Amino acid sequence: MEEEDDRLSLLPDCLLGKIVSLLPVKNAACTMILSHRWQHIWPGVPLDLDLDGRDRNLAGSILRILSSHNDGPIRRFHATISAAADKTTSSWLPILSNRCIHDSLMLKFVPHPHVAHPPLPHDFLRFSANVLRHLELHWCRLNPHPGVTLPFHSLDHLHLSNVEISETSLHSMIAGCLALRELHLFRVHNLRRLTPTSRNLVDMYIRPHVPFDKISFSGTPNLENIVLLYADIWRLCPDIIRRDALPSKVRTIGLTLPMLDSPKFVIMPKRSVSIITTLVLNMNFSGGEELKKAANMLSLFPSLQDLRIWCLTDGWKDKNAFGQWQPATETIMCLNKNLKHVQFHGYYGTIGELEFASFLMAGAKALVDMQIIHGGVLSDDRIKRLKDLICQDGKASLEAQLSFERRSHIANLRGEVESYVRNVCII
């Protein structure tokens, strides 16, 4: 193109930068070769990178993008990378460590059976500590310099999943997140003592990797919500988690359990746990024995207010598989007093789902709403019929509202949940 015909290059930098920012990242980087006028436009555009790939070439692409962007600003850097690309990873991670990420960083390394957790540099994120707001790290190794605590002044969301980090370094990292409000600790390797210090922390999600020896929330005075995923609550309470030792502002303690019909999950005998207010059950609705297990499970949580059930049925069951499984609702304290909200996710309207929904509707005296979320498999006529069947034994609560909601993504999400929870054990 002749220079006098290149009117686009006559635009001011702010407009050229806007144009480049609308291009895919790889195409945006290529604008540097158009002319001398364009060479500094791409490096000046805030990088917003979201790459999801599991092959070795992705790590090489990240290296080229970071190298071409020079020292330009990074707003968001999200990448899912195969851990098998370790050699290439070790070349771009130091470059990323020397850059300032202004908003969000998510690094998810996909596990490989013959590759160790990729190590992050000792001084990782030193240039982002003042501005980074959201940090997620999956399947990597953190080795900060001993005795050095890097303060994160703006970080309000921290998510660590399947990471290797010492207990001392983890607690120092949490204490250094001065604005932290939400903390996720999922299978942090060999974490046995959890005693976080964070004055602003509000929400905490915990899934153990090994059994805990100690948990203390005394350093989190503003904590309001605690969620335990696949944790053996009967081992934790009351010896490790005591009601009288919880922060005064805690109002919700949630528990997610594995598949009820899994042979890896032995339910009875178990003792009552009064601190749980929210419960997530994963059910196959395979027959009366499983429904009886679910009802017995409810009897163990007298303070339960919110019940969420994933419907992971693998097919229609004969009505004869259920029989007379219903226990007396008077023996289940949460039904008599506290249970207010029930949700069924991935509902198909099978016999087991119908019987359990009817049991809850007829027995929960404080029920406010029952929400049934389906993936569009139910017609309007079928929904009307199901409403009548669920309420055929009456409502224990005159205030109880029954609603059906269609969510198109629920089928895919249900599949992901099902493939995951079938092999999960409580720890």
C-alpha positions in Angstrom: 0.0 0.0 0.0 1.3 3.4 -1.0 1.9 5.8 2.0 -0.5 8.4 0.7 -3.3 5.7 0.5 -2.6 4.4 4.1 -5.2 6.6 5.7 -5.7 4.2 8.6 -2.2 4.9 9.9 -3.1 8.6 10.1 -5.5 7.9 13.0 -4.4 8.8 16.5 -2.8 6.1 18.7 -5.9 5.8 20.9 -8.1 4.8 17.9 -5.5 2.4 16.5 -5.2 0.8 19.9 -8.9 0.3 20.0 -8.9 -1.3 16.6 -6.1 -3.7 17.6 -7.8 -4.6 20.9 -10.8 -5.9 18.9 -8.6 -8.4 17.0 -7.8 -11.9 18.1 -4.6 -11.9 20.0 -2.5 -13.6 17.3 -3.8 -11.2 14.6 -3.2 -8.2 16.9 0.4 -9.2 17.4 0.9 -9.4 13.6 0.0 -5.7 13.2 3.5 -4.8 14.3 4.9 -5.8 10.9 2.5 -3.5 8.9 4.8 -0.5 9.2 6.9 1.5 11.6 3.8 3.4 12.5 2.2 0.3 14.0 5.1 -1.2 15.9 4.3 0.4 19.2 0.5 0.0 19.0 0.2 -3.7 19.9 2.6 -3.5 22.9 0.6 -0.6 24.3 -2.8 -2.4 24.2 -3.7 -4.0 27.6 -3.5 -7.8 27.0 -6.7 -9.8 27.7 -5.6 -13.4 27.2 -7.9 -16.4 27.6 -6.4 -19.6 26.1 -7.7 -23.1 26.7 -5.7 -25.9 25.2 -4.0 -29.1 26.3 -1.3 -29.5 23.6 2.3 -28.5 23.7 1.9 -25.8 21.0 -0.1 -23.6 23.3 2.8 -23.0 25.6 4.8 -21.9 22.6 2.1 -19.5 21.6 2.1 -17.9 25.0 5.8 -17.4 24.8 5.5 -15.7 21.4 2.6 -13.5 22.6 4.4 -12.3 25.7 7.7 -11.7 23.8 5.9 -9.6 21.1 4.0 -7.6 23.7 7.3 -6.5 25.3 6.6 -4.8 28.6 3.0 -3.8 27.7 0.2 -3.9 30.3 -1.7 -7.1 31.0 -5.3 -6.8 32.2 -6.3 -10.5 32.3 -4.2 -13.7 31.8 -6.1 -17.0 31.8 -4.5 -20.1 30.4 -5.2 -23.8 30.6 -2.0 -25.7 29.7 -0.8 -29.3 29.6 1.7 -29.9 32.3 3.6 -32.1 29.8 4.7 -28.9 28.1 7.0 -28.3 31.1 10.2 -27.3 29.1 8.3 -24.6 27.2 6.5 -23.5 30.4 9.7 -22.8 32.1 10.6 -20.3 29.4 7.5 -18.1 29.5 6.8 -18.2 33.3 9.8 -16.0 34.1 8.6 -13.5 31.5 5.2 -13.5 33.1 6.7 -13.0 36.5 8.3 -9.8 35.4 5.1 -8.3 34.1 2.3 -6.4 35.9 -1.1 -8.1 35.8 -3.7 -5.6 36.7 -6.9 -7.6 37.2 -7.0 -11.4 37.0 -4.6 -14.3 36.6 -5.6 -17.9 36.2 -3.1 -20.6 35.5 -4.5 -24.1 35.2 -2.0 -26.9 34.5 -3.6 -30.1 33.3 -2.1 -33.1 35.2 0.0 -35.6 33.4 0.8 -39.0 35.1 4.5 -38.8 34.4 5.1 -35.1 35.1 5.6 -33.4 38.4 3.8 -30.2 39.4 5.3 -27.3 37.4 7.2 -25.0 39.8 6.4 -21.3 39.7 9.3 -18.8 40.1 10.3 -17.8 43.6 9.4 -14.2 43.0 6.2 -14.9 41.0 3.8 -11.9 40.8 6.2 -9.5 42.6 5.3 -6.8 40.0 1.5 -7.5 40.3 1.2 -7.5 44.1 -0.2 -4.0 44.4 -2.9 -4.3 41.7 -3.9 -8.0 41.1 -7.5 -8.7 42.2 -8.2 -12.3 41.3 -5.7 -15.2 41.4 -6.4 -18.9 40.5 -3.6 -21.5 40.5 -4.2 -25.1 39.6 -1.8 -28.1 39.8 1.5 -26.3 40.3 4.2 -25.9 43.0 4.7 -22.7 44.9 8.1 -22.1 46.4 8.4 -18.5 47.7 11.6 -17.3 49.2 11.8 -18.5 52.9 10.8 -15.9 55.3 9.6 -13.5 52.6 5.9 -12.6 52.6 4.7 -10.8 49.5 1.8 -8.5 50.3 -1.1 -8.5 47.9 -2.8 -5.1 48.6 -5.8 -5.5 46.2 -6.3 -9.3 45.9 -9.9 -10.1 47.0 -10.2 -13.6 45.5 -7.7 -16.5 45.9 -8.2 -20.0 44.6 -5.6 -22.7 45.1 -6.4 -26.2 43.7 -4.1 -29.2 43.8 -1.1 -27.0 44.6 2.1 -27.9 46.5 3.0 -25.3 49.1 4.2 -25.6 52.6 1.8 -24.8 55.5 4.0 -21.9 56.6 4.1 -20.4 53.1 0.4 -20.9 52.6 -0.5 -19.1 55.8 1.9 -16.3 55.1 0.4 -15.9 51.6 -3.2 -15.7 53.1 -2.1 -13.2 55.7 -0.4 -11.1 53.0 -3.7 -10.7 51.0 -4.9 -7.6 52.8 -8.2 -7.2 50.9 -9.1 -10.9 50.7 -12.8 -11.7 50.8 -13.1 -15.1 49.1 -10.7 -18.1 49.6 -10.8 -21.5 47.9 -8.5 -24.2 49.1 -9.1 -27.4 47.1 -6.8 -30.4 47.8 -3.8 -28.4 48.9 -1.2 -31.1 49.2 -0.6 -32.4 52.7 -2.3 -29.5 54.4 -3.1 -30.8 57.9 -3.2 -27.6 59.9 -5.4 -24.7 58.6 -5.3 -21.6 60.7 -5.8 -18.6 58.3 -5.4 -15.0 59.4 -7.4 -12.6 57.3 -9.5 -9.8 58.8 -11.6 -9.1 55.7 -12.3 -12.8 54.7 -16.0 -13.4 54.2 -16.3 -16.7 52.2 -14.2 -19.8 52.6 -14.4 -23.0 50.5 -12.4 -26.0 51.7 -11.8 -29.5 50.2 -9.2 -31.5 52.1 -6.3 -33.5 50.4 -5.5 -35.3 53.6 -7.4 -35.5 57.0 -7.1 -32.3 59.0 -5.4 -32.3 62.4 -6.4 -28.8 63.2 -8.7 -26.1 61.9 -9.0 -22.7 63.5 -11.0 -19.7 62.3 -9.9 -17.4 65.2 -7.9 -15.2 62.8 -10.9 -14.5 60.5 -13.3 -12.4 62.6 -15.5 -11.3 59.7 -16.0 -14.8 58.2 -19.6 -15.4 57.3 -19.8 -18.5 55.1 -17.8 -21.8 55.3 -18.3 -24.5 52.7 -16.8 -28.0 53.2 -16.5 -30.2 50.1 -16.3 -34.0 50.5 -15.0 -33.5 54.0 -15.7 -36.0 56.8 -17.8 -33.7 59.0 -18.2 -36.5 61.5 -14.5 -36.6 62.0 -14.1 -32.8 62.2 -17.0 -32.1 64.6 -16.8 -31.5 67.5 -13.1 -32.4 68.0 -11.6 -30.1 65.2 -14.4 -27.7 64.4 -16.5 -26.5 67.4 -19.5 -24.3 67.3 -18.3 -22.2 70.2 -15.0 -21.5 68.4 -16.5 -20.2 65.2 -16.4 -16.4 64.5 -19.6 -14.7 65.7 -20.5 -13.6 62.1 -20.7 -17.1 60.6 -24.2 -17.6 59.4 -23.8 -20.4 56.8 -21.8 -23.7 57.0 -22.3 -25.8 53.9 -21.4 -29.4 53.2 -21.2 -31.3 49.9 -21.2 -35.1 50.0 -20.3 -37.8 47.5 -22.8 -40.0 45.7 -25.2 -41.5 48.3 -25.3 -44.9 46.6 -21.5 -45.1 46.3 -19.9 -48.1 48.1 -17.1 -45.7 49.1 -19.5 -43.6 51.2 -20.8 -45.5 54.3 -23.4 -43.3 55.9 -24.6 -45.1 59.1 -24.0 -45.1 61.9 -23.2 -41.4 62.1 -24.0 -38.8 64.8 -25.9 -35.6 64.5 -24.0 -32.5 63.5 -25.8 -29.3 64.4 -23.6 -26.7 62.7 -24.5 -27.5 59.0 -27.0 -25.2 57.5 -26.6 -26.0 53.8 -26.3 -29.5 52.3 -25.6 -30.6 48.8 -26.5 -34.3 48.0 -25.6 -36.2 44.8 -28.2 -38.8 44.1 -28.8 -41.5 41.6 -32.4 -42.2 42.7 -31.7 -45.9 42.2 -34.3 -47.2 44.6 -36.0 -47.1 47.9 -32.8 -47.9 49.8 -31.0 -44.8 48.5 -34.0 -42.6 49.2 -34.1 -44.0 52.8 -30.3 -43.2 53.1 -31.1 -39.6 52.0 -33.8 -39.2 54.5 -31.6 -40.6 57.2 -28.9 -38.2 56.2 -31.3 -35.3 56.7 -32.0 -36.5 60.2 -28.3 -35.9 61.0 -28.4 -32.2 60.3 -31.1 -30.7 62.6 -30.2 -27.1 61.7 -30.4 -27.6 57.9 -32.1 -24.7 56.1 -31.0 -25.1 52.5 -31.0 -28.5 50.6 -29.6 -28.8 47.1 -29.8 -32.1 45.2 -28.1 -33.1 42.0 -30.3 -35.6 40.1 -27.7 -37.9 38.6 -30.1 -40.7 37.6 -28.8 -43.2 35.0 -32.2 -44.2 33.7 -35.8 -44.9 34.6 -36.5 -47.3 37.5 -39.4 -49.6 38.0 -41.8 -48.4 40.7 -41.3 -51.8 42.5 -37.7 -50.8 43.2 -38.9 -48.2 45.7 -41.5 -49.8 47.9 -42.3 -48.3 51.3 -39.1 -46.4 52.1 -40.4 -43.2 53.8 -39.5 -42.8 57.5 -41.7 -40.8 59.8 -41.1 -37.1 59.1 -41.5 -36.4 62.8 -38.1 -38.1 63.5 -36.3 -35.7 61.1 -35.8 -32.4 63.1 -34.9 -30.2 60.2 -38.2 -31.0 58.5 -40.1 -30.1 61.6 -38.4 -26.7 62.1 -35.7 -25.3 59.9 -35.6 -26.5 56.2 -36.8 -23.6 54.1 -35.3 -24.0 50.7 -35.0 -27.0 48.4 -33.5 -27.2 44.9 -33.4 -30.1 42.5 -30.7 -29.7 39.7 -30.9 -31.7 36.5 -34.5 -33.0 37.3 -36.0 -35.5 34.8 -39.2 -36.4 36.6 -38.3 -40.0 37.3 -40.1 -42.1 39.9 -37.4 -41.6 42.5 -37.1 -37.9 42.0 -40.9 -37.6 42.2 -41.2 -39.6 45.4 -38.4 -37.7 47.2 -39.8 -34.3 46.2 -43.2 -35.4 47.4 -41.7 -36.6 50.7 -40.1 -33.2 51.3 -43.2 -31.2 50.3 -45.4 -33.2 52.6 -42.9 -33.2 55.5 -41.1 -29.9 55.6 -43.2 -27.7 57.9 -41.1 -24.5 57.4 -40.6 -24.9 53.6 -40.7 -21.6 51.7 -39.8 -22.7 48.2 -39.0 -25.8 46.2 -37.3 -25.0 42.9 -36.9 -27.7 40.3 -34.3 -26.9 37.6 -34.4 -28.9 34.4 -32.7 -28.8 31.0 -35.7 -28.4 28.8 -36.7 -32.1 28.7 -40.1 -31.4 30.4 -43.0 -30.1 28.4 -45.6 -27.7 29.9 -48.1 -30.5 30.2 -45.6 -32.7 31.9 -44.6 -29.9 34.4 -48.3 -29.4 35.3 -48.7 -33.1 35.9 -45.5 -33.3 38.0 -46.7 -30.3 40.2 -49.9 -32.2 40.9 -48.0 -35.4 41.8 -45.4 -33.7 44.0 -48.3 -32.1 46.0 -50.6 -35.1 46.0 -49.8 -35.9 49.6 -50.3 -32.3 50.6 -48.0 -29.5 51.8 -46.7 -29.4 55.4 -46.1 -25.6 54.9 -48.9 -23.4 53.6 -46.2 -20.9 52.4 -44.4 -23.5 50.3 -44.1 -22.5 46.6 -43.2 -25.0 43.9 -41.6 -23.8 40.7 -39.9 -25.3 37.6 -37.2 -23.5 35.8 -35.5 -24.3 32.5 -31.8 -23.8 32.2 -30.2 -24.9 28.9 -26.8 -25.4 30.3 -27.9 -27.7 33.1 -27.5 -30.9 31.1 -23.8 -30.3 30.4 -23.2 -29.2 33.9 -25.0 -32.3 35.2 -22.7 -34.5 33.1 -19.6 -32.8 34.5 -20.8 -33.2 38.1 -21.7 -36.9 37.5 -18.4 -37.8 36.0 -16.6 -36.2 38.9 -18.5 -37.2 42.0 -18.9 -40.9 41.3 -15.3 -41.6 42.3 -15.0 -39.0 45.1 -14.4 -40.1 48.7 -14.9 -38.1 51.9 -11.7 -37.2 53.7 
